[in-house]
Amino acid sequence: MVLKLYAGARVSGGSAVVALVLALKKIPYEYILVDMANKENKSAEHLKRHPYGQIPVLDDDGFILYETRAICKYLENKFPGQGMRLAPAMTDVKGQALFDQAASVEVADFYRPMLKVVQEVVFNKMMGRPTNQANLDDGLKDFGSKLDVYEQLLAKQKYTAGNELSLVDLYHLTYAPSLEPAGVNILQSESRPNVKRWWNELIGLPAWVQLKGEGYKHVAGLAAGTTTGV
Ligand SMILES: N[C@@H](CCC(=O)N[C@@H](CS)C(=O)NCC(=O)O)C(=O)O
């Protein structure tokens, strides 16, 4: 049975990252819209799939999985030889350890401070709330200091987990692409040339550009409408 991806109307957040992994690994899937605007994510039916009432959720023939990073790792482990390889082989113990290290860093040192900034310049705006300048300044300072460390790392290696593009790099595409359209070019600052090089490569991946342009795909290969957004 074909995999089902439960996601919102917009190509954004973790759902977009899962859809990108599905595309890079050439795994067909059925996109099932969860109508977030009408709180379908909090419906009894969806809560059976995701106890926190969130997206994305993957349904692999009745095996239900949530959490973006767990879903991506599952797809890589289930289809290691299909499409692009996105994690070190299981037998590469050191490669796996460096992958896990980079994955933890992404959550603690990139996602958290990045989200503080996105909250102010994207989410607040979407909700019609004013930007809290003190929170924004704080978020930018915190995120900038973490990116300074990324700069040192990316001066020595091409990607966050080594010299191969991996799932960990793709995890960084959760929400951060919404910063530039909101006027925050922190990921493309000339002061961090290696972060800029790495980031431009990620947002320029043809599969990402196509996904943002066409939206999630139905299994028949039809575009699911123009679901562009943050
Ligand atoms: N840690 C989760 C976060 C998922 C998440 O925050 N999803 C958002 C949309 S991208 C959501 O469902 N928000 C609705 C809510 O939290 O009620 C993951 O990585 O999958």
The ligand as a Gaussian input file, in Angstrom:
#p B3LYP/6-31G(d) Opt

LIG

0 1
 N        8.032000      18.409000      16.719000
 C        7.027000      18.288000      15.700000
 C        6.380000      19.634000      15.509000
 C        5.180000      19.558000      14.625000
 C        4.458000      20.886000      14.534000
 O        4.698000      21.813000      15.313000
 N        3.564000      20.964000      13.548000
 C        2.765000      22.155000      13.400000
 C        2.564000      22.482000      11.941000
 S        4.062000      22.531000      11.026000
 C        1.385000      21.857000      13.972000
 O        0.845000      20.804000      13.742000
 N        0.853000      22.824000      14.701000
 C       -0.448000      22.729000      15.269000
 C       -0.407000      22.555000      16.753000
 O        0.666000      22.449000      17.346000
 O       -1.497000      22.542000      17.338000
 C        7.647000      17.762000      14.394000
 O        8.843000      18.022000      14.206000
 O        6.990000      17.102000      13.599000

